[in-house]
């Protein structure tokens, strides 16, 4: 079955509709909470996301290196949090259209922004932080991204509670197996300190699957 080309846009809009009400209702102190990303508080993550989405919407992406990301955050440091949230909300819609128009070239950006939503939810203590609304679309994007030849992943059969999927070359004999849940899979792929008690991996090392930072 051919994937719906609007899938990455749909993922971003699901994130907007789920995360923004939580952010709008949060106490000011919540934005200073630390996240799983070293040195970044919730506000930093949101400023980074707002910048990335705005750049996607306006076709002005940079390399997302440490220096460029720090500059994006610093540029928004003096703004009221309401202004950062306004930019974030507008960015989701604008970036959704731009990413869909790229026909797959920017799909990783949509998935990365969804993962960052998980970083914020985790900091807020919200359950299923990395398995929120849009998880089905996120898993589809993940499988496609991990099948790209340049990734050179060991072909891995993944068994989740409600489905099975393949990471790596889809037609090769499996070299590894992974049994886990969707949230832990996303933590593993994103390098978000997955609980080793929540997954069983045979035939490969966990580090080879990390594709986001």
C-alpha positions in Angstrom: 0.0 0.0 0.0 1.3 3.5 -0.9 1.7 5.8 2.1 -0.5 8.9 2.2 1.8 11.7 1.1 0.2 14.0 3.7 1.3 11.8 6.5 4.1 14.0 7.8 1.9 17.1 7.8 -0.8 15.2 9.6 1.8 14.2 12.3 2.7 17.8 12.9 -0.9 18.9 13.1 -1.7 16.2 15.6 1.3 17.4 17.7 0.0 21.0 17.5 -3.5 20.0 18.6 -2.2 17.8 21.5 0.7 19.9 22.8 -0.4 23.5 22.5 -3.4 23.3 24.9 -1.0 21.8 27.5 1.5 24.6 27.0 -1.1 27.4 27.0 -2.3 26.1 30.4 1.1 25.6 32.0 2.4 27.7 34.8 5.3 30.0 33.9 7.6 28.0 36.1 7.0 24.8 34.0 9.0 26.3 31.1 12.1 26.3 33.2 11.9 22.5 33.9 14.9 20.6 32.7 14.5 18.1 29.8 16.3 14.9 28.8 18.4 17.1 26.4 21.5 18.2 28.3 21.5 21.9 29.1 18.0 22.5 27.6 15.0 23.4 29.6 11.4 23.2 28.3 11.6 26.8 27.0 14.8 26.0 25.1 13.2 23.0 23.4 10.1 25.1 22.4 12.3 27.9 21.1 14.3 25.5 19.0 11.1 23.9 17.7 9.5 27.3 16.9 12.6 28.3 15.0 12.8 25.0 13.0 9.1 25.1 12.1 9.4 28.7 11.0 12.4 28.0 8.9 10.7 25.0 7.3 7.7 27.1 6.4 9.9 29.8 4.9 12.4 27.5 3.2 15.3 28.9 5.2 16.6 25.7 7.0 20.1 25.7 8.4 22.3 22.8 9.4 20.8 22.4 12.9 24.3 22.2 14.4 24.9 23.2 18.0 26.0 26.8 17.2 23.0 27.4 14.9 20.5 25.9 17.4 22.0 28.0 20.3 21.6 31.1 18.2 17.9 30.3 17.5 17.3 29.9 21.2 19.2 33.0 22.1 17.2 35.0 19.6 14.0 34.2 21.4 15.4 34.5 25.0 13.9 37.9 25.6 10.4 37.1 24.2 7.5 36.4 26.5 6.7 32.7 26.4 3.3 33.5 24.8 5.2 34.9 21.8 7.2 31.7 21.5 4.1 29.6 21.7 2.4 31.8 19.1 5.3 31.2 16.7 5.3 27.5 17.5 1.6 27.2 16.8 1.8 29.0 13.5 4.9 27.0 12.6 3.2 23.7 12.9 0.7 24.6 10.2 3.2 26.3 7.9 5.8 23.6 8.2 3.2 20.9 7.7 2.4 22.3 4.2 6.1 22.8 3.3 7.1 19.4 4.4 4.4 17.7 2.5 5.3 19.8 -0.6 8.9 18.4 -0.4 7.6 14.9 -1.2 9.5 13.1 1.6 12.8 15.0 1.6 11.9 16.8 4.9 10.0 14.0 6.6 12.7 13.5 9.2 12.0 17.1 10.4 8.4 16.2 11.1 9.4 13.2 13.0 12.1 15.1 14.9 9.6 17.8 15.9 7.2 15.1 17.2 10.0 13.6 19.2 10.7 17.0 20.8 7.1 17.1 21.8 7.9 14.0 23.7 10.8 15.7 25.4 8.4 18.4 26.7 5.7 16.0 27.8 8.3 14.0 29.7 9.5 17.1 31.5 5.9 17.8 32.4 5.4 14.3 33.7 2.8 13.4 31.1 2.4 9.7 30.5 3.1 8.1 27.1 5.4 11.1 26.4 6.8 9.4 23.3 3.7 7.5 22.2 1.2 10.4 22.1 -1.3 11.3 19.4 0.2 10.6 16.0 2.2 7.5 17.1 0.9 5.4 14.1 2.1 8.0 11.6 5.4 8.4 13.6 6.0 4.7 13.3 5.4 4.7 9.6 7.8 7.6 9.1 10.4 5.9 11.3 10.2 2.7 9.3 10.7 4.6 6.1 13.6 6.7 7.4 15.4 3.6 8.8 15.1 1.8 5.5 17.2 4.3 3.7 20.4 2.6 2.4 22.8 5.2 3.8 21.7 4.2 7.3 23.4 0.8 7.0 21.4 -0.6 9.8 21.3 -4.3 10.5 17.9 -5.5 9.2 15.8 -5.7 12.3 12.5 -7.3 12.9 10.6 -5.3 15.6 7.8 -6.7 17.6 5.5 -4.2 19.4 2.4 -5.2 21.4 0.1 -4.4 18.5 2.2 -4.7 15.3 5.4 -5.8 13.7 7.7 -3.7 11.6 11.1 -3.7 10.0 14.0 -1.4 10.6 16.7 -1.4 7.9 16.5 -3.0 4.5 13.0 -4.4 4.0 13.9 -7.4 1.8 17.0 -8.6 3.6 17.2 -11.5 6.0 16.9 -10.3 9.6 20.2 -9.8 11.4 18.6 -8.6 14.7 15.3 -8.7 16.6 13.8 -6.2 18.9 10.8 -6.7 21.2 9.5 -3.6 23.0 6.7 -1.1 23.1 6.2 2.0 20.8 7.4 4.6 23.3 10.5 2.7 24.2 11.3 2.2 20.5 11.0 5.9 20.0 13.3 6.6 23.0 15.8 4.1 21.6 15.8 5.7 18.1 16.0 9.2 19.5 18.7 8.5 22.2 16.3 9.3 25.0 17.6 6.9 27.6 15.2 4.0 27.1 14.7 1.7 30.1 16.7 -1.5 29.3 14.1 -3.5 31.2 11.5 -2.5 28.6 13.2 -3.9 25.5 14.9 -7.1 24.4 17.4 -6.6 21.5 19.3 -9.5 20.0 21.9 -9.3 17.2 22.9 -5.7 17.5 24.0 -3.0 19.9 21.4 -0.3 21.0 23.7 2.5 19.8 23.4 1.6 16.1 19.7 2.6 16.1 20.1 6.2 17.4 19.2 8.5 14.6 18.1 11.7 16.4 20.0 13.8 19.0 
